[in-house]
Amino acid sequence: MPAYKTGKRTQQYSVEFKVKAVTWSHLPHRSVKEVAQALDIHPFMLSRWRKEYRDGKWGMSKKTKKQPEQLSKSDEISQLKRRLAELELENDLLKKATVSSRGTEESFRFIARYQGTIRLSKLCQFVGVSRSGFYAWKKRQPSQRAQSDQALGAEIQRLFRLSKERYGSPRIHAQLKQQGISVARKRVARLMHELGLRARSVRVYRQMNKRRQTLKATENLRLTSDAPTAVNQQWSGDVTYLKHGRKWYYLAVIIDLYSRKIVGWSFSDNRTSKLTEGALVKALRTRRPKAGLLFHSDRGIEYLNENLQGYYKRHGIRHSLNRAGCCTDNAEVESFFHTLKGEMFQGARFRDHWKLRDELANYIDQFYNRRRLHSSLGYQSPQQFEKLAV
């Protein structure tokens, strides 16, 4: 049995508190250990209280039970539902009170948070404060810290809306730091939690890779190449699926591995060589790389067709491929697709595929490349990172 060191003495607990603890320990599906941990007391102490309660050592005589009145079946069900709701409410309140209420100030904040759903007298009884003290606390002027939190919370909300609910506490903290606001990252996370601000994300589904023994890890030039030290040294491309209505659409992108900037992309309702060719042509026109560029992709036929091979030869591009069964070789593009679907596509509604294409253009060209802060770039946007690197 683990030792519980709380620094509290037994005589500090009132008889009412002990009775309530014993009552909870007798509820169905509730063990002595669970109740003791929730109340932050030792299970042995709760067991002793249960024995003392049975022996009547607290001066509480057992009352004779009155014969219950005969109720109809519907009234009995209604009564049981009300009692069940009360027990669930008390049980939930017990968990929140024991975790949240660790001081007078926090106790009052806890009461203010749940005052609208639970009676004030019950709340005060649970956290061990008086109603008069709570009313006096409400009349006080907010502290300097509370006023600072309020002003900082307003700025956090503004930045969160500006990012279209895409930034979590790390990027919000980085953006505040860029604005000259010195604040701890944990404080930003706490205020965002209190304000109910949560960044948009998509659930990750992982599938085990099935390696084929007959295929060897060949033609992956990234394995023998150093990390890029400037733009237009190494690019990476891939294709992803986007479902709109009942139809699938396809997005091909090319990323500069040095700055994580999307240098070319193409959108279509058909997954053909024209899709990947369009992304490559756009990247070549906007970046004009020198010969020797390493372009990495997966083993899809859309990257191995004759048209693409012609572009590789004319522009002196060295083509690199994923190893068989190793999709993580193209992790940078996979990470971008995960970010795109979580921040822009997940839960969004588009009038038609033209509107979807406009939103993709706005997200990639205006937000992702120019404004989105990347943790791998020291919380800078790709465009800022490239400017500083010149």
PLY file of the C-alpha trace (Angstrom):
ply
format ascii 1.0
element vertex 390
property float x
property float y
property float z
element edge 389
property int vertex1
property int vertex2
end_header
0.00 0.00 0.00
1.61 3.35 -1.02
2.24 5.94 1.66
0.08 9.10 1.48
1.89 12.08 2.96
-0.44 15.07 2.97
0.69 16.83 6.15
-2.91 16.79 7.44
-4.07 15.63 10.85
-7.07 13.44 11.45
-8.75 15.87 13.83
-8.94 18.51 11.05
-11.73 16.59 9.33
-15.23 17.37 10.51
-17.81 14.70 11.30
-19.88 15.81 8.28
-16.87 15.30 6.02
-16.25 11.81 7.43
-19.90 10.83 7.01
-19.89 12.04 3.39
-16.69 10.10 2.68
-18.12 6.91 4.24
-21.35 7.35 2.25
-19.44 7.67 -1.03
-17.36 4.60 -0.23
-20.57 2.53 -0.03
-21.80 3.61 -3.49
-21.90 0.89 -6.19
-18.80 0.56 -8.36
-16.81 2.71 -5.93
-13.98 1.23 -3.88
-12.41 2.52 -0.68
-9.12 3.15 -2.46
-10.71 5.26 -5.21
-12.63 7.44 -2.76
-9.53 7.83 -0.55
-7.42 8.91 -3.51
-10.09 11.40 -4.64
-10.26 12.90 -1.13
-6.47 12.86 -0.75
-6.55 10.71 2.40
-5.09 7.32 3.28
-7.30 4.28 2.57
-6.58 3.00 6.09
-8.07 6.21 7.50
-11.23 5.81 5.43
-11.53 2.17 6.54
-11.27 3.27 10.15
-13.98 5.88 9.59
-16.25 3.20 8.15
-15.74 1.06 11.27
-16.31 4.02 13.61
-19.45 4.90 11.71
-20.78 1.34 12.10
-19.94 1.35 15.80
-21.69 4.68 16.35
-18.61 6.37 17.85
-19.48 9.74 16.30
-22.59 10.12 18.43
-24.94 9.42 15.56
-27.66 7.02 16.55
-29.19 4.88 13.91
-32.61 6.15 12.98
-35.43 3.75 12.48
-36.41 3.59 8.90
-39.89 4.68 8.07
-41.98 2.48 5.91
-41.77 3.95 2.41
-44.95 5.06 0.82
-46.27 2.93 -1.99
-45.26 4.65 -5.26
-46.38 3.93 -8.73
-43.88 2.43 -11.13
-43.48 5.67 -13.13
-42.98 7.76 -9.95
-40.43 5.29 -8.67
-38.49 5.44 -11.94
-38.55 9.25 -11.90
-37.33 9.26 -8.32
-34.51 6.87 -9.14
-33.46 9.00 -12.12
-33.35 12.14 -10.00
-31.31 10.38 -7.34
-28.95 8.99 -9.96
-28.46 12.47 -11.44
-27.69 13.86 -7.97
-25.15 11.13 -7.27
-23.45 11.63 -10.63
-23.31 15.37 -10.00
-21.86 14.89 -6.53
-19.35 12.36 -7.82
-18.23 14.68 -10.61
-18.04 17.59 -8.23
-15.97 15.53 -5.81
-13.35 14.87 -8.49
-13.20 18.51 -9.59
-13.18 19.95 -6.10
-10.37 17.75 -4.82
-8.24 18.54 -7.86
-8.99 22.21 -8.38
-9.51 23.63 -4.91
-6.09 23.98 -3.29
-6.39 27.46 -1.84
-8.95 30.08 -0.96
-8.50 31.97 -4.23
-8.77 28.79 -6.31
-11.73 27.64 -4.23
-13.62 30.83 -5.03
-12.77 30.49 -8.72
-14.03 26.93 -8.65
-17.33 28.06 -7.11
-17.72 30.88 -9.66
-17.14 28.42 -12.52
-19.85 25.96 -11.45
-22.27 28.30 -9.67
-24.77 28.19 -12.50
-25.12 24.39 -12.49
-24.79 23.48 -8.80
-26.31 25.12 -5.71
-24.03 27.65 -4.06
-24.48 26.16 -0.60
-23.38 22.72 -1.82
-20.37 24.18 -3.61
-19.25 26.09 -0.53
-19.71 22.98 1.58
-17.58 20.89 -0.73
-14.61 23.27 -0.87
-14.90 24.35 2.77
-15.57 28.10 2.46
-18.43 30.33 3.55
-20.95 31.98 1.27
-20.21 35.36 2.81
-16.54 34.93 1.97
-17.43 34.06 -1.60
-19.65 37.13 -1.99
-16.92 39.32 -0.51
-14.43 37.84 -2.98
-16.72 38.66 -5.91
-16.92 42.32 -4.85
-13.16 42.76 -4.74
-11.28 44.38 -7.58
-9.32 41.91 -9.72
-5.66 41.56 -8.81
-2.86 42.88 -10.97
-2.12 39.33 -12.10
-5.75 38.78 -13.07
-5.80 42.03 -15.05
-2.59 41.00 -16.82
-4.12 37.60 -17.65
-7.18 39.31 -19.06
-5.13 41.56 -21.36
-2.88 38.69 -22.42
-5.91 36.48 -23.03
-7.38 39.07 -25.38
-4.17 39.15 -27.41
-4.01 35.35 -27.49
-7.59 35.23 -28.78
-6.72 37.75 -31.50
-3.71 35.73 -32.67
-5.73 32.52 -32.50
-8.46 33.99 -34.73
-5.82 35.44 -37.06
-4.40 31.95 -37.58
-7.92 30.65 -38.29
-7.73 28.43 -35.20
-4.64 26.64 -36.51
-2.09 27.65 -33.87
-1.62 25.87 -30.55
0.18 27.24 -27.51
3.75 26.71 -28.88
3.16 28.84 -31.98
1.05 31.41 -30.12
3.91 31.71 -27.61
6.43 32.13 -30.43
4.29 34.81 -32.08
3.95 36.71 -28.78
7.73 36.53 -28.40
8.17 38.00 -31.89
5.91 40.89 -30.85
8.14 41.59 -27.84
5.76 40.13 -25.25
7.74 38.17 -22.67
5.56 35.43 -21.20
6.07 31.82 -20.13
4.90 29.12 -22.50
3.00 27.31 -19.74
1.09 30.51 -18.96
0.01 30.75 -22.60
-1.11 27.11 -22.49
-3.06 27.72 -19.27
-4.85 30.78 -20.64
-5.72 29.01 -23.88
-7.13 26.10 -21.86
-9.20 28.46 -19.71
-10.47 30.30 -22.82
-11.34 27.03 -24.54
-8.95 27.68 -27.46
-7.84 24.47 -29.11
-5.97 24.25 -32.40
-7.51 22.32 -35.23
-5.92 18.94 -35.85
-6.61 15.67 -37.58
-6.35 12.21 -36.09
-3.37 10.22 -37.26
-4.03 6.77 -38.64
-0.97 4.59 -38.79
-0.59 1.43 -40.80
2.23 -1.03 -40.39
4.58 -1.08 -43.35
4.80 -4.42 -45.13
8.34 -4.72 -46.40
8.86 -6.81 -49.42
11.90 -8.99 -49.13
12.40 -9.05 -52.88
12.82 -5.26 -53.08
16.06 -3.71 -51.94
16.67 -0.18 -50.69
17.95 1.25 -53.96
17.91 4.61 -55.69
17.37 6.59 -52.50
19.93 9.35 -52.93
18.90 11.12 -49.73
20.44 8.34 -47.66
23.91 9.22 -48.95
23.40 13.01 -49.23
23.97 15.61 -46.55
21.16 17.87 -45.35
20.59 20.86 -47.64
22.41 24.08 -46.72
20.64 26.42 -49.17
17.52 26.65 -51.29
17.07 24.62 -54.48
19.44 21.86 -53.39
16.87 19.21 -52.44
13.17 19.03 -53.27
10.60 16.44 -52.32
7.20 15.70 -53.86
4.14 13.54 -53.26
0.40 13.25 -53.93
-2.50 13.11 -51.47
-6.25 12.50 -51.67
-8.93 15.07 -50.76
-12.58 14.00 -50.67
-15.20 16.63 -51.51
-18.78 15.43 -51.44
-18.80 12.01 -53.09
-15.81 12.62 -55.29
-12.07 12.35 -54.74
-9.62 15.05 -55.76
-5.85 14.97 -55.79
-3.18 17.43 -54.69
0.46 17.16 -55.75
3.06 19.34 -54.02
6.82 19.92 -54.16
8.63 21.15 -51.04
12.06 22.72 -50.76
13.62 20.63 -47.97
15.81 23.52 -46.83
13.06 26.02 -46.04
9.96 23.75 -46.07
8.42 26.10 -48.65
5.88 24.77 -51.15
7.58 25.68 -54.43
5.03 24.01 -56.69
1.60 22.41 -56.43
-1.17 21.14 -58.68
-4.82 20.20 -58.07
-6.98 17.92 -60.23
-9.81 15.39 -60.18
-7.59 12.81 -61.95
-4.40 11.25 -60.68
-2.34 11.20 -63.86
1.13 12.27 -64.93
-0.29 15.72 -65.77
-0.96 16.28 -62.05
2.65 15.76 -60.95
3.97 17.35 -64.14
2.01 20.53 -63.38
3.51 20.80 -59.90
7.05 20.24 -61.25
6.65 22.77 -64.09
5.40 25.41 -61.65
8.32 24.78 -59.32
10.87 24.99 -62.14
9.40 28.25 -63.45
9.31 30.00 -60.08
12.63 28.75 -58.66
14.84 28.12 -61.75
17.22 25.71 -59.96
20.71 24.92 -61.19
21.71 21.51 -62.52
22.36 18.93 -59.82
19.10 19.43 -57.92
18.01 16.31 -56.01
14.29 15.61 -56.38
12.88 12.91 -54.08
9.51 11.21 -54.53
7.73 7.93 -53.89
7.66 4.99 -56.30
4.38 6.02 -57.96
4.11 5.70 -61.72
3.22 9.39 -61.97
6.85 10.21 -61.05
8.41 7.55 -63.30
6.68 8.25 -66.63
8.51 9.42 -69.75
7.35 13.05 -69.53
8.78 13.49 -66.05
11.97 11.65 -66.99
12.38 14.15 -69.83
12.13 17.08 -67.43
14.69 15.46 -65.13
17.21 15.11 -67.97
16.69 18.59 -69.48
17.13 20.37 -66.14
19.88 18.15 -64.74
17.71 16.82 -61.91
18.85 13.77 -59.94
15.75 11.69 -59.17
15.61 9.89 -55.81
13.01 7.32 -54.77
11.64 6.00 -51.49
12.85 2.64 -50.36
10.25 -0.09 -50.82
7.79 0.00 -47.93
9.40 3.09 -46.31
6.97 5.96 -46.64
8.90 7.78 -43.88
11.63 8.53 -46.44
9.30 11.32 -47.58
8.40 12.48 -44.06
8.51 16.23 -44.80
5.76 16.04 -47.43
3.70 13.65 -45.29
3.98 16.13 -42.42
2.72 18.93 -44.68
-0.28 16.86 -45.79
-1.11 16.11 -42.16
-0.92 19.83 -41.31
-2.99 20.83 -44.34
-5.79 18.38 -43.58
-5.88 19.30 -39.92
-5.75 23.08 -40.28
-7.68 23.71 -43.51
-9.59 20.67 -44.71
-10.84 18.86 -41.59
-14.42 19.89 -40.74
-14.57 22.53 -43.51
-17.35 22.83 -46.11
-16.80 23.96 -49.70
-19.45 25.03 -52.19
-17.76 23.23 -55.10
-14.32 22.06 -56.20
-13.50 25.55 -57.48
-14.00 26.93 -53.99
-11.84 24.11 -52.65
-9.09 25.04 -55.08
-9.28 28.72 -54.05
-8.98 27.76 -50.39
-5.97 25.57 -51.18
-4.31 28.44 -53.03
-4.98 30.82 -50.14
-3.69 28.37 -47.54
-0.51 27.35 -49.41
0.53 30.62 -51.06
-0.69 33.17 -48.52
-0.66 31.42 -45.14
1.66 28.40 -45.15
4.54 29.88 -47.15
4.33 33.45 -45.86
2.91 33.47 -42.33
2.76 30.03 -40.71
5.41 29.53 -38.02
7.38 26.29 -38.35
8.92 24.72 -35.28
11.66 23.12 -37.42
12.64 26.61 -38.65
12.86 28.19 -35.21
9.24 29.39 -35.41
9.70 31.33 -38.63
7.74 31.15 -41.82
9.45 29.59 -44.89
9.58 32.97 -46.59
11.20 34.62 -43.54
13.67 31.76 -43.24
14.76 32.10 -46.86
15.20 35.88 -46.54
17.42 35.48 -43.49
19.44 32.78 -45.23
20.32 34.99 -48.20
0 1
1 2
2 3
3 4
4 5
5 6
6 7
7 8
8 9
9 10
10 11
11 12
12 13
13 14
14 15
15 16
16 17
17 18
18 19
19 20
20 21
21 22
22 23
23 24
24 25
25 26
26 27
27 28
28 29
29 30
30 31
31 32
32 33
33 34
34 35
35 36
36 37
37 38
38 39
39 40
40 41
41 42
42 43
43 44
44 45
45 46
46 47
47 48
48 49
49 50
50 51
51 52
52 53
53 54
54 55
55 56
56 57
57 58
58 59
59 60
60 61
61 62
62 63
63 64
64 65
65 66
66 67
67 68
68 69
69 70
70 71
71 72
72 73
73 74
74 75
75 76
76 77
77 78
78 79
79 80
80 81
81 82
82 83
83 84
84 85
85 86
86 87
87 88
88 89
89 90
90 91
91 92
92 93
93 94
94 95
95 96
96 97
97 98
98 99
99 100
100 101
101 102
102 103
103 104
104 105
105 106
106 107
107 108
108 109
109 110
110 111
111 112
112 113
113 114
114 115
115 116
116 117
117 118
118 119
119 120
120 121
121 122
122 123
123 124
124 125
125 126
126 127
127 128
128 129
129 130
130 131
131 132
132 133
133 134
134 135
135 136
136 137
137 138
138 139
139 140
140 141
141 142
142 143
143 144
144 145
145 146
146 147
147 148
148 149
149 150
150 151
151 152
152 153
153 154
154 155
155 156
156 157
157 158
158 159
159 160
160 161
161 162
162 163
163 164
164 165
165 166
166 167
167 168
168 169
169 170
170 171
171 172
172 173
173 174
174 175
175 176
176 177
177 178
178 179
179 180
180 181
181 182
182 183
183 184
184 185
185 186
186 187
187 188
188 189
189 190
190 191
191 192
192 193
193 194
194 195
195 196
196 197
197 198
198 199
199 200
200 201
201 202
202 203
203 204
204 205
205 206
206 207
207 208
208 209
209 210
210 211
211 212
212 213
213 214
214 215
215 216
216 217
217 218
218 219
219 220
220 221
221 222
222 223
223 224
224 225
225 226
226 227
227 228
228 229
229 230
230 231
231 232
232 233
233 234
234 235
235 236
236 237
237 238
238 239
239 240
240 241
241 242
242 243
243 244
244 245
245 246
246 247
247 248
248 249
249 250
250 251
251 252
252 253
253 254
254 255
255 256
256 257
257 258
258 259
259 260
260 261
261 262
262 263
263 264
264 265
265 266
266 267
267 268
268 269
269 270
270 271
271 272
272 273
273 274
274 275
275 276
276 277
277 278
278 279
279 280
280 281
281 282
282 283
283 284
284 285
285 286
286 287
287 288
288 289
289 290
290 291
291 292
292 293
293 294
294 295
295 296
296 297
297 298
298 299
299 300
300 301
301 302
302 303
303 304
304 305
305 306
306 307
307 308
308 309
309 310
310 311
311 312
312 313
313 314
314 315
315 316
316 317
317 318
318 319
319 320
320 321
321 322
322 323
323 324
324 325
325 326
326 327
327 328
328 329
329 330
330 331
331 332
332 333
333 334
334 335
335 336
336 337
337 338
338 339
339 340
340 341
341 342
342 343
343 344
344 345
345 346
346 347
347 348
348 349
349 350
350 351
351 352
352 353
353 354
354 355
355 356
356 357
357 358
358 359
359 360
360 361
361 362
362 363
363 364
364 365
365 366
366 367
367 368
368 369
369 370
370 371
371 372
372 373
373 374
374 375
375 376
376 377
377 378
378 379
379 380
380 381
381 382
382 383
383 384
384 385
385 386
386 387
387 388
388 389
